[in-house]
Structure formats: structure tokens, C-alpha cells
Amino acid sequence: MRRRILSLLGCAGIFLSAAGQGHHSVSGVFDADAPFDLTGTISEVEWINPHVYIHLDVTDADGNIVSWALETAPTQFFRNAGVSKSMLEGDGGEVSITGIQGHDKTKHMGWIRRITFADGRFIQI
């Protein structure tokens, strides 16, 4: 019986350590020396763990719509702050988002530090 329990604990430890390896640090993917300020419309909110993703449609200097994939805190962070998915989706109006870009500058991705809504409300992350 004792051997069976130790085997199960060993297996659980292996699986938990593998899950921990899959999670990344912010500095591992995003460049703190590459801040951005974007204004656009939220086209989608992925309310998932380990982090919420917000897709922001931004009009570039040539008038083209560029979609940014922006990562942010976990869902529980927002729940604790009283913020829901529908609040992030807003009313389809423009929002301003500040954050840092990913290390790969060829991709339109970043980490969100602050979301400011048209009415002045903001979420500081």
C-alpha cells in the first residue's frame, strides 16, 4: 500500500512539474524596453487561463486595420477586481491600451499594463 501511494505521489509530481514548465514569465516573452500606446476597438476577449487575451483592431498610418493579440493577467485577477469579460468587451467603442511589445517585433503582440475606456474608466494591471 505504501509503495502504491509513493508511486502515485511521484506521478503527480512529474505531471505538476511539466505543467509548471509550460507557463512563461512576462519578461521571457515581452520586452520591457519596448513600450506601446495603442488606440483601437476590442474585437475579441478570450477569457481563458492562464491569461486573458484581448484582440485589438488598430488603424495604422496607411489606413489598414491591424489586429493586435494582447495578453494580460489571469481571469481571477479580473474577478477579484470586479471586472467581467463583458466589461472588457465594452460597447464596441475605442479604447486605449498601454503595454510592452513581444520580443519578436514582426508580430503584433504585447502585454497589457493599462486599458482606458472612452468614458475615462481604466484598469491598471
N, C-alpha and C positions, 0 to 999 in steps of 0.2 A: 504494500500500500504506500509506504513512504517513497519507494522508488518511482511509483506512478505519479505521485504529487510533484516530486522533484523534476520529473520529465515534463510534466505539464507546465510547471513554472519556467523551465528552461525554454520551452517552445514559445511561451508567451513573451519572454524576454527578447527572443530573436525577432518576433513579429513587431513588437513595440519599438525596438531599435531601428528596424527597417523603415517604419513609418516616420520616425524622427529624422532619418536621413533625407526623406523626401521634402521636408519643409526647408525653405531657404530664408536667409536673413535679408533684410531690406538692402543693406549695403552690398550684398553679393550679386544683386540683380540691377540695382538702381544706383545712379551716380549723384551723390550729394553735391558735387560741384557743377551740376547741370540743371539748375532750376528752370521751371517754365511757368508761364501765366497763360492760360487758355480761356477763351470765351466761346461757348457754343451751346448746343442743345443735347441733353441726355437722350440717347436713342434706346438704351437698354441698361437695365440694372440686373446683374447676376448676383442674387442674394444667396451665396454659397460659402461653405467653409473650405479651406481655411481663411480665405479673404474674399470680401465683396469686390466685384469688378463693375466699373461704370464705363459705358461706351459713350464717348462724347463726339458729336459731329461738329467739326470746326471748319469754317470757311477760310481757305488760305488766301494769300496775296493775289493769286490768279483767279479767284472766284470759285475754285474747286472745293468740294466737300471732302475733308479728310477725317476719317474715323480714328479716334484715339482709344486704346484699351488701357484703362487706368485702374490700377489695383489699390486697395485700401485696407483698412482694418477688418477684423473678423465681424461676423454678424452680431456676436454677443456684445462687442464694443458699442455698436449702434443701439442695440436693445437697451443696454444699461444707460445710454444717454437719452433714451426716449425717442429714438429715430427709427422709423419703419421704412421698408422698401418703397411703399407708396410715397412717402415724404421725399425720398431721394429722386424718385421718378418725376416728382413735381407736376406742374401743369403744362409741360411742354415748352416753357419759356426758356430764355437764355440763362445760363449760369456761368460763373467764373470759377475756375479751378486753378489752384497753385500747387506745385509739387516738384518732383525731381524726375528727370528722364531716365530711361533704362540705359545701361552701358552701351547697348547696341543702338546707335543713333539712326540707323537705317529703318528702324521700326518705330511706329508711333505708339509708344507705350510709356507709362510712367507710374509713379507712386503719388497718391494724393495726400497733400498736407492740409488743404482747406478748400471747402466748397462754399461759395457765396451765391445766394439766390437773388433774383431780380429785386425782391422786396427788402433786401438788406440782411435777411437772416443768414447765418453762416454756421457751418460745422467745422470746428478746428480738430484736426486728427493728430 
